[in-house]
Amino acid sequence: MLVDQKFRKGLDTQFFDRPVKTNPLLAKLVRQFDAEVYPARCIRLPGNRFRLEIEPRIDLPRDAKGNIDVQGTSQVLNDKVESWVREYPEQWLWYHDRWNIKKSVKKAD
């Protein structure tokens, strides 16, 4: 499930130290089914090849009752994607304006 997509009605989280809305669906599914999360990514290699990496299970935050903390889990997932982007910034292709930057940038004359 892609977790770095723009979501208008999502949870307030941070991505690259900027406020964003994050879709809580994955965190809610994890809580509902007590599922484990194994981050996976695909890295482009030379010669039109790819490497699929599946990382170890993430320990997710829980609330006082032991349930998955949806807000905290959403942030953990954002942090994971951010770490991947920092590792291979040239491989991150993103067409939408997650931070709503377009509204704050002046148009050139």
N, C-alpha and C positions, 0 to 999 in steps of 0.2 A: 504494500500500500504506500503510495506516495504521500509523504508527510510535510513536504515543503511547499505546498500549493497555497495560493491566496484563498482565504475563506472569510467572507464578510461578517458572518455572525459567530465566529469562533471564540475561543478563549484568548484572553490577553496574555501574550507571552513575549519573549525576546528572541530575536534572530539577528546575529551580528550586532548585538548591543542596541538594537532599535526595536521599538514596540511593533508587534504584528498580531494579527488574529490567526489562530491555529485551529484547524479542524480537530475536534475532540473524538472523532469516530474510533480511531484505533485504540486510544486509551480506554474508551467506554467498552469496546469489545473485549479488551484484555481484562477489564474489571468484571464484566458479565460472565465470561467463560473461564476466568482464572487461567488465562493463557500465558505462555512464555513468549518473549520477543527476542528474535535473533535478527539483528540488523544485516541487511544484504545490499550490496552495491555492485555495479558493473563498471569496470575500468577499461577504457579504450587503450589498446596497445598498438604499436606500429604494425603495418601490414594488414590492416583491416581485421585485427583480432581483438578479442575481449577476454577479460578475466573476471569471473564471478567470485566475489568474496562474501562469505557468510561468517559473520563475527560471532563470538561467544554470546550467550544469553545476557541480556541487560538486567541488572537488579533494579526494579522499579520502586519508586517511593510509595509508601502506604500511609493511610490515615491512622488515627488512634484505634479504630476498630479492626485494623488489619486489612482493610479494603484498598485496592489500588487507588492512589490519589490521581484523579484524572488531570487536574491542573499540572501537578508536578511531573506526571508522565509525559504530557504534551511538551513540557519544557525540556525534559531529558531527550526526547526524540528530536526536537529542534537542535539541541546541542550536538547530537550525534551527526546530523546532516551538516551542520556548520563545520564540524571538525573535518569531515570529508571534503567539503568545499575548500577549506584552508589547505588541505593536503594536495589537492589537484584542482586549483581554481580554473585552469584552462578547460576543464572537462565539464564544468557546470553550465548548462544551457538553459536559460530561463527567459521566457517571453513576456510574462506578466509582471505587473508592478506591485509586488507584495507590500511595499512600504508606502504606497501612494505618493511616490516622489514626483510624478508628473505634475501634480497640483502645486508643488512648491518650487518647481524649476521655471524660470522665466524663459519665454521663447525668444530666440535670437531674431533680430530684425532683418 
